[in-house]
Amino acid sequence: MKKSAVFSIVKVVILLVIINVAGHYFYARFDLTEDRRYTLSQAAIDAVSTIENPVVVDVLLDGDQLPSEFIRLRQETKQILEEFASENKNIKFSFINPKEDPSQAEVTMAQLESIGLKPANVTTEDNGKVSQEKLFPWAMVTNSTTTVKVPLLKNKLGAAMEDRINNSVQNLEYAFADAFTKLGIKEKKRIAVIKGNGELADISIADYLSAIRDYYNIGAITLDSVATNPQNVLDQLKTYDLAIIAKPTEAFTDAEKYVLDQFVVDGGKSLWLVDQVAIELDSLFNPKGSAMAYPRELNLNDFFFSYGLRINPVLVSDLYFTQIVLASGEGNSSQYNPVPWYYNPMVFSRDNHPITNNLEAVRFQFSNTIDTLKNNYKKTILYWSSPLSRPEGTPKQISLDIINTPPDKAKYNEGNLPLAVLVEGEFSSAFANRVKPLNLSGVKEKGVENKMLVIADGDLIKNQLRGGIPLELGFDKWTNNFYGNKEFLINAINYQLDDTGLINIRNKKVTIPLLDQNKILEQKRKWQLINIGLPVVIVIIFGMTFNYFRKKKYGS
């Protein structure tokens, strides 16, 4: 071998060694996707930057028999976790197949369900054979003391599995960043649940409060004490960062409003869920099957008016509705049938805000409408009724008989009625330039930048009960449907109290090209022939050509 050749080989070897050594010290990843899906947002990077101890992510999405959609979800999950791990070496992850041991599969699945990991029932079709199996599209993020459960598959009513996978992939970065944030919380912000004006009982909002305890400390503030010691109530309230007022049914006194007003002006966030009409579905279950819906006087009109809002004492009737279940027959022959209920709108997100982006449909019940008035505050309508809806004035007789009368679609032409409005800005006191109902110290006429969310439905936060046990918020035990109420309200709180911008990750748009299943069926045989037959033909042609030239060269 010539010296020049040896020298060239030595140079190549030295160059490879230098490249490997440099790669050990200088590490870089390149995201060449059009939508930058593998480039973490700054808020996501911040969520893992403070992790100092090992964190293990176990993804329960492995195995050889996964449907193609879930293989895609697994791959996207792996990619996003690699990005997180590249930002912090304390993050380790692995993929686990809960059914790896067939003899223990049933026991393992039962254990997973017992800790709250709901399986996804997936229908697969292979050569005309349809089968159904349970999968657990979940991840568990664990440090030395805490485990956070991360759902990888997002629900969406009526969506095909491919669309659900697309929505789920879009949510992956936020879901894991949120989990890492929960593990890293050292000092929780505080949320006050306001009592004293006939608000929902604790058991009726138990599931929601349980969900937000991962982020916040929760306490109760009773406004009854305003009558005797208003300053003490305000001082206590100011130790909280946000107040939840869930479906008050008794009027607020001016003194109570003034205390809440000063809490808001001082920078306290607030979530209002208000019913301006008194009517409950249970009140219709009587021999007549009807009840009167009356306007409810809460003495809050002037309070909301100062922020540019007016909740109207009307009921929204919507042709995009959720169902209720009614019994027919008696005794053992009773049947329970889902029927349309136009006063329970099923409201879809328009993806116009991080709070509502990529959310399941939300269920409203006997909701009212909100007018937005011009002033200096920024107002964002988060939810509207459908285009096929209308307001109905009260007092009004509500009867179960409406399920037997087809609606006149021509009358449902007002539509797009605001149901939930976010108000942002530098809040001024609703009692500015007015006689104050009582004397308080530290009173402010104008406050700091703040946020307030007003929802014209008190039941949006209410969970159902079964045997006195709270069910998950958004689950309807009568129809077995899930709605997005819980995620919406969690996002609403996180948005108002989020100082890191984590909630804004939800604005990230990810587009995944999906296979056309009809085209796959139509062209299956053609592509099988191309992928299997064409390589064989090429090999045969190559062999014949090779033999031809070989014989020609060496033949006698």
MARSESE-507329 format. One record per residue (C-alpha): residue in one letter; x, y, z. Coordinates in steps of 0.001 Angstrom, whole numbers, padded with zeros to 6 digits, always signed. Example, Ala and Ser with C-alpha at 12.3 -4.5 7.8 and 13.67 -1.06 7.14 Angstrom:
2
a+012300-004500+007800/s+013670-001060+007140/
***
This chain:
556
m+000000+000000+000000/k+001358+003430-000926/k+002379+005865+001799/s-000056+008478+000479/a-002971+006046+000878/v-001905+005183+004427/f-001554+008852+005221/s-005086+009528+003873/i-006549+006761+006024/v-004783+008128+009108/k-006156+011601+008398/v-009703+010235+008091/v-009361+008320+011381/i-008019+011392+013185/l-010842+013522+011755/l-013458+011014+012965/v-011917+010976+016443/i-011973+014790+016577/i-015614+014883+015446/n-016640+012334+018110/v-014782+014200+020865/a-016326+017511+019778/g-019763+015874+019650/h-019345+014826+023265/y-018849+018416+024403/f-020920+020300+021840/y-024440+018901+021460/a-027108+020259+019131/r-030479+019144+017818/f-032139+020490+014684/d-035908+020712+014195/l-036623+020604+010461/t-040418+020242+010779/e-042508+022978+009218/d-044566+023571+012388/r-041522+023380+014739/r-043279+020683+016747/y-040040+019446+018323/t-038840+022882+019404/l-039831+023432+023027/s-041410+026714+024036/q-039478+028827+026513/a-042151+028170+029151/a-041675+024412+028707/i-037910+024785+029030/d-038400+026828+032199/a-040636+024071+033605/v-037774+021550+033553/s-034849+023885+034164/t-035327+023861+037945/i-035521+020060+038299/e-032513+019063+040412/n-033370+015452+041290/p-034121+012466+039042/v-037560+012377+037421/v-038758+009183+035743/v-041435+009158+033042/d-043132+005793+032458/v-045193+005762+029256/l-047768+002962+029141/l-047814+002830+025372/d-045640+000029+024097/g-046066-003324+022400/d-046041-004902+018948/q-049810-004912+018454/l-050547-001191+018754/p-052870+000270+016104/s-051106+002531+013616/e-052580+005693+015153/f-051175+004823+018567/i-047798+003942+017075/r-047754+007517+015806/l-048739+008827+019245/r-045991+006724+020830/q-043402+008071+018394/e-044477+011694+018947/t-044386+011144+022718/k-040879+009718+022448/q-039750+012697+020387/i-041110+015307+022810/l-039631+013474+025814/e-036252+013393+024068/e-036492+017169+023774/f-037236+017538+027488/a-034434+015113+028375/s-031996+017091+026222/e-032803+020174+028330/n-032342+018406+031675/k-030361+015211+032138/n-032341+014391+035298/i-035306+013409+033137/k-035362+009739+032170/f-038149+007947+030352/s-039142+004446+029339/f-042012+002798+027481/i-043935-000006+029147/n-046386-002543+027763/p-049004-003301+030473/k-049914-006481+028574/e-046385-007777+028161/d-047151-010735+030455/p-050450-012191+029143/s-050991-014154+032365/q-050973-010940+034415/a-052591-008608+031864/e-056033-008561+033468/v-054635-007949+036952/t-052352-005186+035691/m-055157-003439+033820/a-057407-003609+036872/q-054661-002030+038989/l-054185+000777+036468/e-057905+001510+036427/s-058013+001508+040227/i-055534+004413+040346/g-057598+006465+037918/l-056036+005566+034564/k-059037+005127+032291/p-058412+002843+029307/a-059240+003694+025717/n-061379+001124+023958/v-059952+000859+020465/t-061634-000889+017563/t-059236-002305+014965/e-059907-003892+011601/d-057544-006243+009841/n-058594-007876+006557/g-062250-007450+007431/k-061858-008836+010940/v-062958-006359+013626/s-061645-006602+017171/q-061646-004391+020243/e-059003-003990+022908/k-058112-001795+025844/l-055127+000520+025688/f-053744+002815+028364/p-052509+005991+026660/w-051078+007453+029864/a-047733+008482+031280/m-046705+008672+034932/v-044154+011320+035858/t-042484+010504+039177/n-039894+012044+041460/s-038860+010845+044919/t-042156+011906+046554/t-044863+012519+043950/t-046424+010938+040885/v-048335+012987+038306/k-050616+011186+035854/v-050493+012538+032294/p-053264+011615+029823/l-051819+011257+026325/l-055124+010834+024480/k-057573+013729+024366/n-061300+013172+024079/k-063294+014854+021355/l-066974+014094+020814/g-067678+012646+017381/a-064048+012830+016225/a-062390+009987+014346/m-059429+008348+016057/e-056974+010029+013646/d-058309+013457+014636/r-058101+012575+018327/i-054478+011528+017854/n-053742+014820+016091/n-055297+016787+018966/s-053376+014654+021440/v-050041+015263+019737/q-050717+018986+019770/n-051274+018763+023530/l-048179+016707+024408/e-045785+019552+025114/y-048251+021305+027411/a-049242+018056+029159/f-045668+017128+030093/a-044586+020707+030862/d-047597+020958+033170/a-046602+017715+034913/f-043012+018864+035407/t-044325+022168+036765/k-046485+020356+039326/l-043457+018418+040549/g-041476+021628+040875/i-044018+023729+042772/k-042519+024768+046112/e-044905+027524+047191/k-048488+027215+046022/k-050724+030172+045332/r-053974+030373+047287/i-057578+030133+046116/a-060577+031190+048200/v-063971+029534+047734/i-066537+032189+048615/k-069420+031122+050877/g-072418+032784+052515/n-074703+033561+049568/g-076153+030145+048822/e-073251+028938+046689/l-072846+025306+045667/a-072046+022868+048474/d-068499+021556+048729/i-069542+018078+047602/s-070924+019553+044372/i-067563+021082+043430/a-065417+018421+045097/d-063905+016978+041917/y-062808+020372+040634/l-061286+021377+043947/s-059494+018037+044111/a-058040+018619+040638/i-056665+022096+041327/r-055092+021075+044653/d-052123+019874+042605/y-051420+023522+041827/y-052927+025592+044631/n-053858+025738+048307/i-057592+026124+048844/g-059530+027763+051653/a-063027+029086+052330/i-064062+032668+053022/t-067579+033287+054354/l-069060+036702+053606/d-071592+036431+056429/s-068970+037977+058717/v-068915+041170+056635/a-071908+042385+058626/t-069941+042280+061894/n-066263+042587+060934/p-065800+043610+057281/q-062166+044664+057689/n-061185+041251+059004/v-062924+039527+056079/l-061144+041770+053561/d-057774+041260+055247/q-058254+037494+055121/l-059426+037614+051515/k-056376+039603+050481/t-054158+036724+051563/y-055603+034749+048621/d-054705+035141+044969/l-058059+034193+043420/a-061682+033839+044517/i-064221+031351+043139/i-067884+032333+043391/a-069816+029233+042321/k-073540+029700+041680/p-074710+032108+044396/t-078465+031965+044955/e-078877+034736+047545/a-078450+038452+046924/f-075179+040135+047907/t-075381+043136+050197/d-073617+046332+049120/a-071137+045783+051950/e-070291+042282+050674/k-069886+043607+047155/y-067590+046349+048415/v-065334+043821+050137/l-065148+041761+046929/d-064602+044946+044961/q-061580+045914+047056/f-060177+042397+046756/v-060409+042670+042954/v-058996+046205+042779/d-056103+045103+044976/g-055135+042513+042362/g-057196+039471+043368/k-058312+037363+040400/s-061862+036019+040309/l-063935+033292+038686/w-067671+033984+038674/l-070205+031275+037782/v-073581+032977+037958/d-077165+031875+037229/q-079345+034919+036627/v-082430+032665+036287/a-083754+030310+038978/i-084628+026927+037445/e-083365+023393+038049/l-083950+020251+036031/d-085015+018393+039187/s-087878+020869+039665/l-089477+019529+036451/f-089786+016008+037834/n-093274+016436+039255/p-096725+015222+038167/k-097118+018227+035853/g-093621+017882+034391/s-093155+021643+034449/a-091914+024527+036570/m-091563+028298+036366/a-088207+029892+035548/y-087833+033219+037382/p-085188+035928+037183/r-082853+035643+040160/e-081942+038875+041944/l-078334+038738+043097/n-077742+042499+043342/l-074658+042166+041126/n-075783+044140+038082/d-073955+047354+039022/f-070826+045382+039964/f-070553+043648+036574/f-071676+046772+034713/s-068575+048613+035936/y-066478+045993+034142/g-068500+046261+030938/l-070694+043191+031406/r-074390+042524+031821/i-075788+039058+032564/n-079296+038844+031166/p-082128+036967+032953/v-082877+034830+029879/l-082444+031164+029037/v-080453+029993+026027/s-082245+027441+023870/d-079866+025759+021441/l-080283+023191+018685/y-076752+022007+019465/f-077764+020423+022745/t-076732+017782+025232/q-079187+015082+026201/i-080990+014279+029404/v-082390+010860+030340/l-086058+010324+031173/a-087726+007170+032490/s-090718+005617+030819/g-092804+002721+032151/e-093081+001545+035747/g-091304-000880+038046/n-089150-003516+036407/s-090373-002479+032973/s-088963+001041+033291/q-086767+002205+030435/y-084358+005109+030487/n-084075+006941+027205/p-081853+009899+026251/v-083870+012780+024855/p-082915+016203+023449/w-082857+019073+025926/y-082524+022444+024229/y-081744+024301+027469/n-078465+022371+027873/p-076264+023748+025069/m-073277+021739+023892/v-070723+024448+023201/f-067609+023974+021109/s-064342+025849+021399/r-063461+028233+018604/d-059779+027934+019546/n-059510+031688+019969/h-057675+031674+023306/p-055166+029522+025255/i-057883+028711+027818/t-060147+027055+025252/n-057706+025912+022586/n-058057+022237+021617/l-060761+021514+024224/e-063575+018985+024236/a-067116+020367+023941/v-068408+021996+027144/r-071843+021373+028610/f-073900+024344+029799/q-077187+023950+031691/f-079915+026597+031792/s-077333+029195+030797/n-077916+032924+030391/t-076382+035397+027959/i-073774+038084+028614/d-073766+041495+026956/t-070382+043165+026556/l-070385+046949+026938/k-067782+049411+025694/n-065216+050613+028215/n-061443+050546+028688/y-061235+046857+029609/k-060261+044109+027191/k-063085+041584+026885/t-062601+038181+025248/i-065617+035962+024616/l-064417+032422+025334/y-067666+030609+024542/w-070679+031362+022390/s-073865+029421+021844/s-074216+027871+018393/p-075526+029806+015373/l-078785+027864+015822/s-079749+029227+019226/r-081926+031920+020758/p-082589+033622+024102/e-085940+033077+025819/g-087166+035662+028317/t-088306+034920+031848/p-090547+034411+033785/k-091320+031395+031639/q-092996+028032+032077/i-090522+025236+031332/s-092051+021877+030508/l-090711+018433+029675/d-093265+018338+026862/i-090869+020265+024621/i-089070+016993+023864/n-092173+015850+021982/t-092449+019007+019889/p-090002+019449+017002/p-088375+022892+017225/d-089106+025557+014635/k-085641+026116+013195/a-086711+029408+011660/k-086959+030882+015163/y-083403+029891+016060/n-081736+032639+014103/e-080191+034956+016696/g-077338+032625+017595/n-073740+033175+018698/l-074772+034397+022146/p-071885+035091+024573/l-071822+032654+027510/a-068375+033183+029067/v-066322+036391+028986/l-062787+037108+030186/v-062144+040687+031333/e-058588+042046+031557/g-057114+045437+032383/e-056271+047840+035199/f-059413+047469+037277/s-061067+050477+038864/s-063392+050225+041846/a-067068+049702+041072/f-067694+052081+043977/a-065554+054926+042638/n-067324+058280+042921/r-070090+056661+044957/v-071080+056696+048597/k-069314+053762+050220/p-071488+051269+052123/l-068910+050982+054929/n-065501+052212+056015/l-062474+050104+055200/s-058785+050846+055574/g-056410+050672+052615/v-059179+051453+050129/k-058146+051783+046459/e-060049+053521+043662/k-057781+052180+040906/g-055844+048971+040899/v-053215+047012+038993/e-053426+044838+035904/n-055938+042086+036635/k-058203+039375+035208/m-061779+038269+035842/l-063738+035454+034190/v-067545+035586+034221/i-069574+032534+033154/a-073338+032757+032801/d-073967+029264+034173/g-073485+028239+037789/d-073740+024505+037059/l-070719+024448+034775/i-068542+023626+037798/k-070966+021174+039417/n-070124+017460+039460/q-072761+014744+039688/l-072977+012282+042575/r-073392+008529+042662/g-074245+007035+046017/g-073163+010269+047664/i-069715+010071+046012/p-068637+012894+043675/l-068122+011856+040074/e-065618+013451+037729/l-066599+016928+036614/g-067830+016831+033023/f-069042+013218+033235/d-072766+012660+032802/k-073714+009427+034549/w-077015+009214+032660/t-075584+009238+029151/n-071972+008194+029952/n-070700+011177+027983/f-067661+013245+028936/y-067546+016996+028411/g-064695+019468+028689/n-065965+021437+031711/k-063163+020341+034010/e-060291+021097+031661/f-061840+024446+030730/l-062106+025570+034342/i-058621+024303+035223/n-057214+026208+032256/a-059182+029288+033329/i-057587+029251+036777/n-054129+028485+035417/y-054379+031326+032921/q-055344+033852+035557/l-052657+032761+038024/d-049945+031605+035616/d-046894+033873+035832/t-044695+031640+033666/g-046708+031666+030457/l-047071+027877+030566/i-050720+028077+029473/n-049643+029809+026244/i-048087+026548+025039/r-051670+025572+024234/n-051592+028050+021348/k-048995+025962+019552/k-050395+024424+016368/v-049187+021020+015224/t-050331+019496+011947/i-049802+015816+011319/p-050443+014439+007817/l-052790+011493+008291/l-053282+008525+006009/d-056491+008384+003980/q-058102+005127+005122/n-060416+004898+002073/k-057459+005284-000266/i-055570+002632+001706/l-058393+000129+001152/e-058777+001029-002517/q-055061+000860-003353/k-053933-001795-000900/r-053399-004519-003533/k-051537-002180-005908/w-049009-001085-003286/q-048564-004639-002049/l-047612-005675-005573/i-045283-002692-005946/n-043557-003192-002592/i-043271-006983-002819/g-043312-007785-006529/l-041211-004919-007908/p-038077-005753-005857/v-038338-009404-006985/v-038625-008370-010646/i-035633-006032-010288/v-033529-008828-008755/i-034518-011251-011562/i-033680-008687-014247/f-030372-007908-012555/g-029536-011638-012329/m-030395-012308-015964/t-028407-009265-017101/f-025428-010276-014975/n-025470-013838-016338/y-025786-012557-019908/f-022718-010335-019672/r-020801-013003-017714/k-021387-015606-020404/k-020551-013106-023083/k-017252-012233-021385/y-016111-015669-020314/g-017982-017960-022695/s-016073-019859-025296/
***
